[in-house]
Amino acid sequence: MIVPIHRLKPGQTAQVVELKSVDPARLDRLGAYGLVPGSWVLVQQLQPALILRVGETEISIDRNVAKEILVRAGKPKPPAGPAD
């Protein structure tokens, strides 16, 4: 199920599906932190601001921005090993 990221709980991971912002500067800023469709994020905290971990980067976003980030909760799949 696809939901805005602020609906997840601390400790949940999710894959970014879509960024619904119409503000190009905001999209550029989020992209600079690695928050782009296909990236995996970990929700660390919800209040007073959302704290997300994207790779090795921690970012803080406000609830209005979080409503624009649509995700699918789940866990990343481990990379496939070499073929035998």
Residue pairs with C-beta under 8 A, 6 or more apart in sequence:
1 72
1 73
2 17
2 18
2 70
2 71
2 72
3 70
3 71
3 73
4 66
4 67
4 68
4 69
4 70
4 71
5 14
5 41
5 43
5 50
5 52
5 66
5 69
5 70
5 71
6 46
6 50
6 63
6 66
6 67
8 14
8 43
8 71
8 73
9 43
9 46
10 43
10 44
10 45
10 46
11 42
11 43
11 44
12 42
12 43
12 73
13 40
13 41
13 42
13 43
13 73
13 74
13 75
13 76
14 40
14 41
14 43
14 71
14 72
14 73
14 74
15 38
15 39
15 40
15 41
15 71
15 72
15 74
15 76
16 35
16 36
16 37
16 38
16 39
16 40
16 41
16 69
16 70
16 71
17 37
17 70
17 71
17 72
18 37
18 70
19 27
19 30
19 35
19 36
19 37
19 68
19 69
19 70
20 68
20 69
20 70
21 27
21 30
21 65
21 68
26 65
26 68
30 36
30 65
30 69
33 54
33 57
33 59
34 54
34 55
34 57
35 41
35 52
35 54
35 59
35 69
39 54
39 55
40 54
40 76
41 52
41 53
41 54
41 71
42 52
42 53
43 50
43 51
43 52
44 51
44 52
44 53
44 58
45 51
49 60
49 61
49 62
49 63
50 60
50 61
50 62
50 63
50 66
51 58
51 59
51 60
52 58
52 59
52 60
52 61
61 69
